[in-house]
């Protein structure tokens, strides 16, 4: 690891331990990210890790982003989830498929002002995200978006939403298109945060879009490519080295996600067993680690979905 990276991770670990650690129980109890902690994340460049310095970001690579998230996760899963989703789903998608005008408009704000949200999951479209019902109907040089998104991380804090909506339902999932939707746009409303088992400080809400009028210039990437972006970027966050080497990683990403999430759950459960009765109390952090780890087997594709993906890839390789 280069000296620069070593020093960076030292600073991230120091921030996590000294600035975030003392506030973890408070955030857990209140069910939200502390304003001061959020400011520290922005001030220290952790909300714009892969964003170019031209846009106010830190100009890091993907591997650095993943390792920084790991350092934060050692102290609090909620903070790690916030930084991970913001960087690897929202920022990364804009960096890779956004046009110059969109990058200039949104990246500086995402690096320095507010988090973004990745709005894919719906009440009837979870593991089968391609069956989403949110629609975007063409109206001159605008689109009218109607629908409801569910389990949307960072939505309590987000200033912009990347919304996956079907702009051509007759074409099935191939009509799914990604739109920038500003929180301030009329018709956008965010529900109350869910009271969850773990990562309690990570805001997870329903987001409603009622006749939200969005200019056509707010389409992110290519029309009808939303389904590709959703599948591709959810996979990317699981296997950094292969992403940077530009290798095919679908099977390996599913394997990494499956093993990492299931192992984390087993290890934290064992920690509680080893500690006996005190491990079952809130006096020690093991019970929180256990609760926080459970989400890993559910979000961004359940363990069963990962098994299905692995099986499909193996069958494809030998057919």
C-alpha positions, 0 to 999 in steps of 0.5 A: 500500500502506498504511503499516501493510502496508508496515511489516508486510512490512518486519518479515516480510522482516527476520525471514526474512532475519535469523532464518530465512536463517542456518538454511536450510541446517541445516533442509535438511540435517536435513529439518525445521523448526527449533524456534526458527524455528517459535516465531518464526513463532508469536511474530510472528503469522505462523501466525494471519494471518487469525485475528481478534485475538479468538482471538489472531490477527493480523486480516489480510486474505487479500492480506496473507497471500499477500504475507507468504508471498511474503516468506518464499518469497524466503528459504526455500520450506519455511517459505513452504509451512508458513505458506501451507498453515497459513493459507490451507487450515487456518485459512481453512476453519475461519474461513469454515465453522466454528461458534463453538464450533469456532473458540473451541476451535481457532483460538487454538491454531492461532494460537499453539501448533501447525500444522494439516494439510489431509488430502485426498490419498490413495495412490489419490486424488491429482489425482482427490481425490474418489475418496478411500477414507477412510470415516467410519461413524456410530456413535451420536453419533460417527463411526469414521474409517478410512483413510490419507492421503498427501503431507500437508504439516505433518503432522510438526508438526500438532496437529490434522488436517482430515480429508476422509472419506466419511461416506455412500459410497452418495452418491459424492463428495457424501458427503465430509465434513470432520472435526476429528481431534486428533493425540492421538486414539487410532488416529491415527499419522503416518509418517516424513517423505518424503525429497523433491527440494525443500522438504526441511524441510517435513514431508510424511508419510503419516497413518493413521487406524485406528478413530479415534472422533470426536464428531459435533460435530467435523464442520466445516461442513456434512455432505457438503460436504467436496468443495466445501471441498476444491475451493474452498479449493485454488483460493482460494490462487491468486488473492487479489484476486478472492477479496477482490472476491468474484468467480468465480475458478475459471478465473483461479485455475487460470491463475495457478497454472499460469503461476506454477509453470511460470514459476518452474521455467523461471526458476530453471533459466535461473539455473543455466544462466547461472551455469554450473558453479557454479550446479550446486553447493550453494555457491549457492542457485540449485539449491535454488530450482530444486528447491523450485520443482518442487513448484509444478507438482505439489501442490494440482493438477498443471499438467495438472489446471490445463490441464484446469480451464481448458479446462472453464471455457472450454467452459462459457463458450461452450456 
